[in-house]
Amino acid sequence: MLMKCICGIVPLTSGKITVNGKVVGKDADVPQNIGVIIETPGFLPNYSAYNN
């Protein structure tokens, strides 16, 4: 849940998240260009790790 909130996927309903002394969404914007895998990643069994 924390990572989803940091990435801006789930809005905070209470509290605050501080990263490097800056409050996310107030002092620091939610990252615009970010790629994350929050849940279990799915891999195609017929492909190598590089191609996945």
mmCIF file of the N, C-alpha and C atoms, coordinates in Angstrom:
data_MODEL
# 
_entry.id   MODEL 
# 
loop_
_atom_site.group_PDB 
_atom_site.id 
_atom_site.type_symbol 
_atom_site.label_atom_id 
_atom_site.label_alt_id 
_atom_site.label_comp_id 
_atom_site.label_asym_id 
_atom_site.label_entity_id 
_atom_site.label_seq_id 
_atom_site.pdbx_PDB_ins_code 
_atom_site.Cartn_x 
_atom_site.Cartn_y 
_atom_site.Cartn_z 
_atom_site.occupancy 
_atom_site.B_iso_or_equiv 
_atom_site.pdbx_formal_charge 
_atom_site.auth_seq_id 
_atom_site.auth_comp_id 
_atom_site.auth_asym_id 
_atom_site.auth_atom_id 
_atom_site.pdbx_PDB_model_num 
ATOM 1   N N  . MET A 1 1  ? 0.831  -1.188  0.000   1.00 0.00 ? 1  MET A N  1 
ATOM 2   C CA . MET A 1 1  ? 0.000  0.000   0.000   1.00 0.00 ? 1  MET A CA 1 
ATOM 3   C C  . MET A 1 1  ? 0.878  1.255   0.000   1.00 0.00 ? 1  MET A C  1 
ATOM 4   N N  . LEU A 1 2  ? 1.959  1.212   0.768   1.00 0.00 ? 2  LEU A N  1 
ATOM 5   C CA . LEU A 1 2  ? 2.846  2.370   0.842   1.00 0.00 ? 2  LEU A CA 1 
ATOM 6   C C  . LEU A 1 2  ? 3.401  2.732   -0.529  1.00 0.00 ? 2  LEU A C  1 
ATOM 7   N N  . MET A 1 3  ? 3.874  1.734   -1.263  1.00 0.00 ? 3  MET A N  1 
ATOM 8   C CA . MET A 1 3  ? 4.433  2.008   -2.590  1.00 0.00 ? 3  MET A CA 1 
ATOM 9   C C  . MET A 1 3  ? 3.368  2.556   -3.537  1.00 0.00 ? 3  MET A C  1 
ATOM 10  N N  . LYS A 1 4  ? 2.147  2.065   -3.433  1.00 0.00 ? 4  LYS A N  1 
ATOM 11  C CA . LYS A 1 4  ? 1.063  2.575   -4.268  1.00 0.00 ? 4  LYS A CA 1 
ATOM 12  C C  . LYS A 1 4  ? 0.789  4.038   -3.955  1.00 0.00 ? 4  LYS A C  1 
ATOM 13  N N  . CYS A 1 5  ? 0.856  4.417   -2.684  1.00 0.00 ? 5  CYS A N  1 
ATOM 14  C CA . CYS A 1 5  ? 0.636  5.810   -2.287  1.00 0.00 ? 5  CYS A CA 1 
ATOM 15  C C  . CYS A 1 5  ? 1.793  6.704   -2.740  1.00 0.00 ? 5  CYS A C  1 
ATOM 16  N N  . ILE A 1 6  ? 3.024  6.222   -2.607  1.00 0.00 ? 6  ILE A N  1 
ATOM 17  C CA . ILE A 1 6  ? 4.178  7.007   -3.040  1.00 0.00 ? 6  ILE A CA 1 
ATOM 18  C C  . ILE A 1 6  ? 4.105  7.275   -4.541  1.00 0.00 ? 6  ILE A C  1 
ATOM 19  N N  . CYS A 1 7  ? 3.657  6.289   -5.307  1.00 0.00 ? 7  CYS A N  1 
ATOM 20  C CA . CYS A 1 7  ? 3.577  6.419   -6.764  1.00 0.00 ? 7  CYS A CA 1 
ATOM 21  C C  . CYS A 1 7  ? 2.346  7.191   -7.218  1.00 0.00 ? 7  CYS A C  1 
ATOM 22  N N  . GLY A 1 8  ? 1.434  7.489   -6.316  1.00 0.00 ? 8  GLY A N  1 
ATOM 23  C CA . GLY A 1 8  ? 0.236  8.241   -6.679  1.00 0.00 ? 8  GLY A CA 1 
ATOM 24  C C  . GLY A 1 8  ? -0.893 7.394   -7.209  1.00 0.00 ? 8  GLY A C  1 
ATOM 25  N N  . ILE A 1 9  ? -0.772 6.067   -7.099  1.00 0.00 ? 9  ILE A N  1 
ATOM 26  C CA . ILE A 1 9  ? -1.837 5.184   -7.576  1.00 0.00 ? 9  ILE A CA 1 
ATOM 27  C C  . ILE A 1 9  ? -3.026 5.224   -6.628  1.00 0.00 ? 9  ILE A C  1 
ATOM 28  N N  . VAL A 1 10 ? -2.751 5.279   -5.336  1.00 0.00 ? 10 VAL A N  1 
ATOM 29  C CA . VAL A 1 10 ? -3.787 5.332   -4.300  1.00 0.00 ? 10 VAL A CA 1 
ATOM 30  C C  . VAL A 1 10 ? -3.603 6.632   -3.518  1.00 0.00 ? 10 VAL A C  1 
ATOM 31  N N  . PRO A 1 11 ? -4.637 7.475   -3.456  1.00 0.00 ? 11 PRO A N  1 
ATOM 32  C CA . PRO A 1 11 ? -4.498 8.724   -2.701  1.00 0.00 ? 11 PRO A CA 1 
ATOM 33  C C  . PRO A 1 11 ? -4.510 8.484   -1.193  1.00 0.00 ? 11 PRO A C  1 
ATOM 34  N N  . LEU A 1 12 ? -3.798 9.328   -0.473  1.00 0.00 ? 12 LEU A N  1 
ATOM 35  C CA . LEU A 1 12 ? -3.796 9.248   0.984   1.00 0.00 ? 12 LEU A CA 1 
ATOM 36  C C  . LEU A 1 12 ? -5.114 9.777   1.534   1.00 0.00 ? 12 LEU A C  1 
ATOM 37  N N  . THR A 1 13 ? -5.628 9.103   2.543   1.00 0.00 ? 13 THR A N  1 
ATOM 38  C CA . THR A 1 13 ? -6.836 9.592   3.207   1.00 0.00 ? 13 THR A CA 1 
ATOM 39  C C  . THR A 1 13 ? -6.498 10.213  4.555   1.00 0.00 ? 13 THR A C  1 
ATOM 40  N N  . SER A 1 14 ? -5.320 9.865   5.082   1.00 0.00 ? 14 SER A N  1 
ATOM 41  C CA . SER A 1 14 ? -4.850 10.476  6.321   1.00 0.00 ? 14 SER A CA 1 
ATOM 42  C C  . SER A 1 14 ? -3.341 10.285  6.404   1.00 0.00 ? 14 SER A C  1 
ATOM 43  N N  . GLY A 1 15 ? -2.708 11.076  7.235   1.00 0.00 ? 15 GLY A N  1 
ATOM 44  C CA . GLY A 1 15 ? -1.270 10.973  7.412   1.00 0.00 ? 15 GLY A CA 1 
ATOM 45  C C  . GLY A 1 15 ? -0.507 11.625  6.279   1.00 0.00 ? 15 GLY A C  1 
ATOM 46  N N  . LYS A 1 16 ? 0.799  11.347  6.223   1.00 0.00 ? 16 LYS A N  1 
ATOM 47  C CA . LYS A 1 16 ? 1.638  11.893  5.161   1.00 0.00 ? 16 LYS A CA 1 
ATOM 48  C C  . LYS A 1 16 ? 2.796  10.943  4.919   1.00 0.00 ? 16 LYS A C  1 
ATOM 49  N N  . ILE A 1 17 ? 3.370  11.052  3.733   1.00 0.00 ? 17 ILE A N  1 
ATOM 50  C CA . ILE A 1 17 ? 4.530  10.256  3.362   1.00 0.00 ? 17 ILE A CA 1 
ATOM 51  C C  . ILE A 1 17 ? 5.686  11.218  3.156   1.00 0.00 ? 17 ILE A C  1 
ATOM 52  N N  . THR A 1 18 ? 6.767  10.967  3.866   1.00 0.00 ? 18 THR A N  1 
ATOM 53  C CA . THR A 1 18 ? 7.952  11.809  3.758   1.00 0.00 ? 18 THR A CA 1 
ATOM 54  C C  . THR A 1 18 ? 9.081  11.002  3.133   1.00 0.00 ? 18 THR A C  1 
ATOM 55  N N  . VAL A 1 19 ? 9.657  11.535  2.052   1.00 0.00 ? 19 VAL A N  1 
ATOM 56  C CA . VAL A 1 19 ? 10.784 10.903  1.380   1.00 0.00 ? 19 VAL A CA 1 
ATOM 57  C C  . VAL A 1 19 ? 11.906 11.922  1.295   1.00 0.00 ? 19 VAL A C  1 
ATOM 58  N N  . ASN A 1 20 ? 13.053 11.603  1.866   1.00 0.00 ? 20 ASN A N  1 
ATOM 59  C CA . ASN A 1 20 ? 14.202 12.519  1.885   1.00 0.00 ? 20 ASN A CA 1 
ATOM 60  C C  . ASN A 1 20 ? 13.831 13.885  2.459   1.00 0.00 ? 20 ASN A C  1 
ATOM 61  N N  . GLY A 1 21 ? 13.000 13.887  3.486   1.00 0.00 ? 21 GLY A N  1 
ATOM 62  C CA . GLY A 1 21 ? 12.633 15.122  4.158   1.00 0.00 ? 21 GLY A CA 1 
ATOM 63  C C  . GLY A 1 21 ? 11.568 15.949  3.456   1.00 0.00 ? 21 GLY A C  1 
ATOM 64  N N  . LYS A 1 22 ? 11.007 15.441  2.353   1.00 0.00 ? 22 LYS A N  1 
ATOM 65  C CA . LYS A 1 22 ? 9.968  16.165  1.617   1.00 0.00 ? 22 LYS A CA 1 
ATOM 66  C C  . LYS A 1 22 ? 8.677  15.367  1.652   1.00 0.00 ? 22 LYS A C  1 
ATOM 67  N N  . VAL A 1 23 ? 7.564  16.070  1.842   1.00 0.00 ? 23 VAL A N  1 
ATOM 68  C CA . VAL A 1 23 ? 6.253  15.422  1.890   1.00 0.00 ? 23 VAL A CA 1 
ATOM 69  C C  . VAL A 1 23 ? 5.763  15.215  0.466   1.00 0.00 ? 23 VAL A C  1 
ATOM 70  N N  . VAL A 1 24 ? 5.492  13.951  0.117   1.00 0.00 ? 24 VAL A N  1 
ATOM 71  C CA . VAL A 1 24 ? 5.009  13.619  -1.218  1.00 0.00 ? 24 VAL A CA 1 
ATOM 72  C C  . VAL A 1 24 ? 3.631  14.231  -1.430  1.00 0.00 ? 24 VAL A C  1 
ATOM 73  N N  . GLY A 1 25 ? 3.460  14.938  -2.533  1.00 0.00 ? 25 GLY A N  1 
ATOM 74  C CA . GLY A 1 25 ? 2.197  15.591  -2.850  1.00 0.00 ? 25 GLY A CA 1 
ATOM 75  C C  . GLY A 1 25 ? 2.122  17.016  -2.349  1.00 0.00 ? 25 GLY A C  1 
ATOM 76  N N  . LYS A 1 26 ? 3.077  17.434  -1.504  1.00 0.00 ? 26 LYS A N  1 
ATOM 77  C CA . LYS A 1 26 ? 3.095  18.802  -1.001  1.00 0.00 ? 26 LYS A CA 1 
ATOM 78  C C  . LYS A 1 26 ? 4.427  19.464  -1.350  1.00 0.00 ? 26 LYS A C  1 
ATOM 79  N N  . ASP A 1 27 ? 5.518  18.975  -0.755  1.00 0.00 ? 27 ASP A N  1 
ATOM 80  C CA . ASP A 1 27 ? 6.844  19.529  -1.031  1.00 0.00 ? 27 ASP A CA 1 
ATOM 81  C C  . ASP A 1 27 ? 7.458  18.925  -2.285  1.00 0.00 ? 27 ASP A C  1 
ATOM 82  N N  . ALA A 1 28 ? 7.073  17.707  -2.598  1.00 0.00 ? 28 ALA A N  1 
ATOM 83  C CA . ALA A 1 28 ? 7.583  17.003  -3.778  1.00 0.00 ? 28 ALA A CA 1 
ATOM 84  C C  . ALA A 1 28 ? 6.398  16.422  -4.537  1.00 0.00 ? 28 ALA A C  1 
ATOM 85  N N  . ASP A 1 29 ? 6.418  16.588  -5.852  1.00 0.00 ? 29 ASP A N  1 
ATOM 86  C CA . ASP A 1 29 ? 5.341  16.052  -6.673  1.00 0.00 ? 29 ASP A CA 1 
ATOM 87  C C  . ASP A 1 29 ? 5.414  14.533  -6.724  1.00 0.00 ? 29 ASP A C  1 
ATOM 88  N N  . VAL A 1 30 ? 4.279  13.931  -6.993  1.00 0.00 ? 30 VAL A N  1 
ATOM 89  C CA . VAL A 1 30 ? 4.236  12.501  -7.242  1.00 0.00 ? 30 VAL A CA 1 
ATOM 90  C C  . VAL A 1 30 ? 5.004  12.286  -8.540  1.00 0.00 ? 30 VAL A C  1 
ATOM 91  N N  . PRO A 1 31 ? 5.888  11.292  -8.618  1.00 0.00 ? 31 PRO A N  1 
ATOM 92  C CA . PRO A 1 31 ? 6.689  11.093  -9.836  1.00 0.00 ? 31 PRO A CA 1 
ATOM 93  C C  . PRO A 1 31 ? 5.824  10.957  -11.082 1.00 0.00 ? 31 PRO A C  1 
ATOM 94  N N  . GLN A 1 32 ? 6.213  11.649  -12.157 1.00 0.00 ? 32 GLN A N  1 
ATOM 95  C CA . GLN A 1 32 ? 5.457  11.602  -13.404 1.00 0.00 ? 32 GLN A CA 1 
ATOM 96  C C  . GLN A 1 32 ? 5.891  10.440  -14.295 1.00 0.00 ? 32 GLN A C  1 
ATOM 97  N N  . ASN A 1 33 ? 7.178  10.245  -14.420 1.00 0.00 ? 33 ASN A N  1 
ATOM 98  C CA . ASN A 1 33 ? 7.719  9.199   -15.291 1.00 0.00 ? 33 ASN A CA 1 
ATOM 99  C C  . ASN A 1 33 ? 8.279  8.077   -14.434 1.00 0.00 ? 33 ASN A C  1 
ATOM 100 N N  . ILE A 1 34 ? 7.409  7.155   -14.080 1.00 0.00 ? 34 ILE A N  1 
ATOM 101 C CA . ILE A 1 34 ? 7.824  6.079   -13.196 1.00 0.00 ? 34 ILE A CA 1 
ATOM 102 C C  . ILE A 1 34 ? 7.241  4.769   -13.700 1.00 0.00 ? 34 ILE A C  1 
ATOM 103 N N  . GLY A 1 35 ? 8.005  3.726   -13.562 1.00 0.00 ? 35 GLY A N  1 
ATOM 104 C CA . GLY A 1 35 ? 7.531  2.400   -13.902 1.00 0.00 ? 35 GLY A CA 1 
ATOM 105 C C  . GLY A 1 35 ? 7.714  1.494   -12.690 1.00 0.00 ? 35 GLY A C  1 
ATOM 106 N N  . VAL A 1 36 ? 6.643  0.932   -12.204 1.00 0.00 ? 36 VAL A N  1 
ATOM 107 C CA . VAL A 1 36 ? 6.722  0.065   -11.033 1.00 0.00 ? 36 VAL A CA 1 
ATOM 108 C C  . VAL A 1 36 ? 5.872  -1.178  -11.245 1.00 0.00 ? 36 VAL A C  1 
ATOM 109 N N  . ILE A 1 37 ? 6.282  -2.238  -10.604 1.00 0.00 ? 37 ILE A N  1 
ATOM 110 C CA . ILE A 1 37 ? 5.471  -3.453  -10.549 1.00 0.00 ? 37 ILE A CA 1 
ATOM 111 C C  . ILE A 1 37 ? 5.140  -3.650  -9.075  1.00 0.00 ? 37 ILE A C  1 
ATOM 112 N N  . ILE A 1 38 ? 3.908  -3.369  -8.724  1.00 0.00 ? 38 ILE A N  1 
ATOM 113 C CA . ILE A 1 38 ? 3.484  -3.441  -7.333  1.00 0.00 ? 38 ILE A CA 1 
ATOM 114 C C  . ILE A 1 38 ? 3.105  -4.868  -6.948  1.00 0.00 ? 38 ILE A C  1 
ATOM 115 N N  . GLU A 1 39 ? 2.393  -5.545  -7.819  1.00 0.00 ? 39 GLU A N  1 
ATOM 116 C CA . GLU A 1 39 ? 1.933  -6.895  -7.527  1.00 0.00 ? 39 GLU A CA 1 
ATOM 117 C C  . GLU A 1 39 ? 2.938  -7.899  -8.084  1.00 0.00 ? 39 GLU A C  1 
ATOM 118 N N  . THR A 1 40 ? 2.609  -9.159  -8.025  1.00 0.00 ? 40 THR A N  1 
ATOM 119 C CA . THR A 1 40 ? 3.480  -10.210 -8.549  1.00 0.00 ? 40 THR A CA 1 
ATOM 120 C C  . THR A 1 40 ? 3.590  -10.069 -10.062 1.00 0.00 ? 40 THR A C  1 
ATOM 121 N N  . PRO A 1 41 ? 4.814  -9.963  -10.581 1.00 0.00 ? 41 PRO A N  1 
ATOM 122 C CA . PRO A 1 41 ? 4.954  -9.817  -12.034 1.00 0.00 ? 41 PRO A CA 1 
ATOM 123 C C  . PRO A 1 41 ? 4.624  -11.114 -12.755 1.00 0.00 ? 41 PRO A C  1 
ATOM 124 N N  . GLY A 1 42 ? 4.091  -10.976 -13.935 1.00 0.00 ? 42 GLY A N  1 
ATOM 125 C CA . GLY A 1 42 ? 3.807  -12.137 -14.756 1.00 0.00 ? 42 GLY A CA 1 
ATOM 126 C C  . GLY A 1 42 ? 4.858  -12.255 -15.846 1.00 0.00 ? 42 GLY A C  1 
ATOM 127 N N  . PHE A 1 43 ? 5.409  -13.425 -16.017 1.00 0.00 ? 43 PHE A N  1 
ATOM 128 C CA . PHE A 1 43 ? 6.418  -13.648 -17.036 1.00 0.00 ? 43 PHE A CA 1 
ATOM 129 C C  . PHE A 1 43 ? 5.900  -14.669 -18.037 1.00 0.00 ? 43 PHE A C  1 
ATOM 130 N N  . LEU A 1 44 ? 6.283  -14.496 -19.289 1.00 0.00 ? 44 LEU A N  1 
ATOM 131 C CA . LEU A 1 44 ? 5.912  -15.436 -20.329 1.00 0.00 ? 44 LEU A CA 1 
ATOM 132 C C  . LEU A 1 44 ? 6.899  -16.601 -20.296 1.00 0.00 ? 44 LEU A C  1 
ATOM 133 N N  . PRO A 1 45 ? 6.415  -17.823 -20.135 1.00 0.00 ? 45 PRO A N  1 
ATOM 134 C CA . PRO A 1 45 ? 7.318  -18.956 -19.928 1.00 0.00 ? 45 PRO A CA 1 
ATOM 135 C C  . PRO A 1 45 ? 8.206  -19.286 -21.131 1.00 0.00 ? 45 PRO A C  1 
ATOM 136 N N  . ASN A 1 46 ? 7.791  -18.913 -22.331 1.00 0.00 ? 46 ASN A N  1 
ATOM 137 C CA . ASN A 1 46 ? 8.555  -19.250 -23.533 1.00 0.00 ? 46 ASN A CA 1 
ATOM 138 C C  . ASN A 1 46 ? 9.625  -18.213 -23.859 1.00 0.00 ? 46 ASN A C  1 
ATOM 139 N N  . TYR A 1 47 ? 9.766  -17.180 -23.055 1.00 0.00 ? 47 TYR A N  1 
ATOM 140 C CA . TYR A 1 47 ? 10.736 -16.125 -23.319 1.00 0.00 ? 47 TYR A CA 1 
ATOM 141 C C  . TYR A 1 47 ? 11.830 -16.133 -22.258 1.00 0.00 ? 47 TYR A C  1 
ATOM 142 N N  . SER A 1 48 ? 12.992 -15.658 -22.670 1.00 0.00 ? 48 SER A N  1 
ATOM 143 C CA . SER A 1 48 ? 14.088 -15.543 -21.721 1.00 0.00 ? 48 SER A CA 1 
ATOM 144 C C  . SER A 1 48 ? 13.802 -14.389 -20.766 1.00 0.00 ? 48 SER A C  1 
ATOM 145 N N  . ALA A 1 49 ? 14.604 -14.278 -19.719 1.00 0.00 ? 49 ALA A N  1 
ATOM 146 C CA . ALA A 1 49 ? 14.448 -13.161 -18.774 1.00 0.00 ? 49 ALA A CA 1 
ATOM 147 C C  . ALA A 1 49 ? 14.661 -11.838 -19.493 1.00 0.00 ? 49 ALA A C  1 
ATOM 148 N N  . TYR A 1 50 ? 15.600 -11.787 -20.409 1.00 0.00 ? 50 TYR A N  1 
ATOM 149 C CA . TYR A 1 50 ? 15.884 -10.553 -21.158 1.00 0.00 ? 50 TYR A CA 1 
ATOM 150 C C  . TYR A 1 50 ? 14.670 -10.130 -21.985 1.00 0.00 ? 50 TYR A C  1 
ATOM 151 N N  . ASN A 1 51 ? 14.041 -11.067 -22.670 1.00 0.00 ? 51 ASN A N  1 
ATOM 152 C CA . ASN A 1 51 ? 12.901 -10.738 -23.523 1.00 0.00 ? 51 ASN A CA 1 
ATOM 153 C C  . ASN A 1 51 ? 11.647 -10.416 -22.729 1.00 0.00 ? 51 ASN A C  1 
ATOM 154 N N  . ASN A 1 52 ? 11.520 -10.978 -21.551 1.00 0.00 ? 52 ASN A N  1 
ATOM 155 C CA . ASN A 1 52 ? 10.382 -10.641 -20.717 1.00 0.00 ? 52 ASN A CA 1 
ATOM 156 C C  . ASN A 1 52 ? 10.511 -9.210  -20.252 1.00 0.00 ? 52 ASN A C  1 
# 
